[in-house]
Every structure is written in C-alpha cells, then in structure tokens.
Amino acid sequence: MLEQDIERRVSEIAKKHGWLSFKFVSPAQRGVPDRIFMKDGRIVFIEFKAPGKRPTELQDHIMRKMVDAGCEVHVCDSVEGGCSALSL
C-alpha cells in the first residue's frame, strides 16, 4: 500500500470518528509530519510512511524537537498503526 493511500484511509476513518484533520505543510521548515489530527483537546501529529519505510534523518530530528516541546507525534506505516495512534 502506498503512503498516500494509508494517509487517506486513516484520515477518512478519523473523520468518521469526529477527528478534525489538516495536511501539515510548513513552507519555511521541511521535515514536518504529514498531518495534524485534533479532537476533544487532543492534538496528534502523524508522519505516514509506506510499509517498512522509516523517516529521514531530517524528519527524525524535527519530530524529536516536537516531542521535546511536548507534542504527541507518531510514525505510521499502516492503516492499523494510524488508527491505533488515534485510539480508534
């Protein structure tokens, strides 16, 4: 399954469960996670990957900084992993 298919399917499922989701694009900062999910005060960032793929060194660096700042950040390479990150 392609990364974009996993992202699209998780986003669809999340929406059905009341999650608000936006594509996360930061023109001034490469390496940010793909999507932001929000529900009931919880904010979750997810970097989607094709099965078995890992984040780049830059993505790891940015996500580590986000976690250090108190953010919830996940890397998901399956629909099941994305749903699990959102407690679905």
Secondary structure as a PSIPRED ss2 file (coil, helix, strand):
# PSIPRED VFORMAT (PSIPRED V4.0)

   1 M C   1.000  0.000  0.000
   2 L C   1.000  0.000  0.000
   3 E H   0.000  1.000  0.000
   4 Q H   0.000  1.000  0.000
   5 D H   0.000  1.000  0.000
   6 I H   0.000  1.000  0.000
   7 E H   0.000  1.000  0.000
   8 R H   0.000  1.000  0.000
   9 R H   0.000  1.000  0.000
  10 V H   0.000  1.000  0.000
  11 S H   0.000  1.000  0.000
  12 E H   0.000  1.000  0.000
  13 I H   0.000  1.000  0.000
  14 A H   0.000  1.000  0.000
  15 K H   0.000  1.000  0.000
  16 K H   0.000  1.000  0.000
  17 H C   1.000  0.000  0.000
  18 G C   1.000  0.000  0.000
  19 W C   1.000  0.000  0.000
  20 L E   0.000  0.000  1.000
  21 S E   0.000  0.000  1.000
  22 F E   0.000  0.000  1.000
  23 K E   0.000  0.000  1.000
  24 F C   1.000  0.000  0.000
  25 V C   1.000  0.000  0.000
  26 S C   1.000  0.000  0.000
  27 P C   1.000  0.000  0.000
  28 A C   1.000  0.000  0.000
  29 Q C   1.000  0.000  0.000
  30 R C   1.000  0.000  0.000
  31 G C   1.000  0.000  0.000
  32 V C   1.000  0.000  0.000
  33 P C   1.000  0.000  0.000
  34 D C   1.000  0.000  0.000
  35 R E   0.000  0.000  1.000
  36 I E   0.000  0.000  1.000
  37 F E   0.000  0.000  1.000
  38 M E   0.000  0.000  1.000
  39 K E   0.000  0.000  1.000
  40 D C   1.000  0.000  0.000
  41 G C   1.000  0.000  0.000
  42 R E   0.000  0.000  1.000
  43 I E   0.000  0.000  1.000
  44 V E   0.000  0.000  1.000
  45 F E   0.000  0.000  1.000
  46 I E   0.000  0.000  1.000
  47 E E   0.000  0.000  1.000
  48 F E   0.000  0.000  1.000
  49 K C   1.000  0.000  0.000
  50 A C   1.000  0.000  0.000
  51 P C   1.000  0.000  0.000
  52 G C   1.000  0.000  0.000
  53 K C   1.000  0.000  0.000
  54 R C   1.000  0.000  0.000
  55 P C   1.000  0.000  0.000
  56 T C   1.000  0.000  0.000
  57 E H   0.000  1.000  0.000
  58 L H   0.000  1.000  0.000
  59 Q H   0.000  1.000  0.000
  60 D H   0.000  1.000  0.000
  61 H H   0.000  1.000  0.000
  62 I H   0.000  1.000  0.000
  63 M H   0.000  1.000  0.000
  64 R H   0.000  1.000  0.000
  65 K H   0.000  1.000  0.000
  66 M H   0.000  1.000  0.000
  67 V H   0.000  1.000  0.000
  68 D H   0.000  1.000  0.000
  69 A C   1.000  0.000  0.000
  70 G C   1.000  0.000  0.000
  71 C C   1.000  0.000  0.000
  72 E E   0.000  0.000  1.000
  73 V E   0.000  0.000  1.000
  74 H E   0.000  0.000  1.000
  75 V E   0.000  0.000  1.000
  76 C E   0.000  0.000  1.000
  77 D C   1.000  0.000  0.000
  78 S C   1.000  0.000  0.000
  79 V H   0.000  1.000  0.000
  80 E H   0.000  1.000  0.000
  81 G H   0.000  1.000  0.000
  82 G H   0.000  1.000  0.000
  83 C H   0.000  1.000  0.000
  84 S H   0.000  1.000  0.000
  85 A H   0.000  1.000  0.000
  86 L C   1.000  0.000  0.000
  87 S C   1.000  0.000  0.000
  88 L C   1.000  0.000  0.000
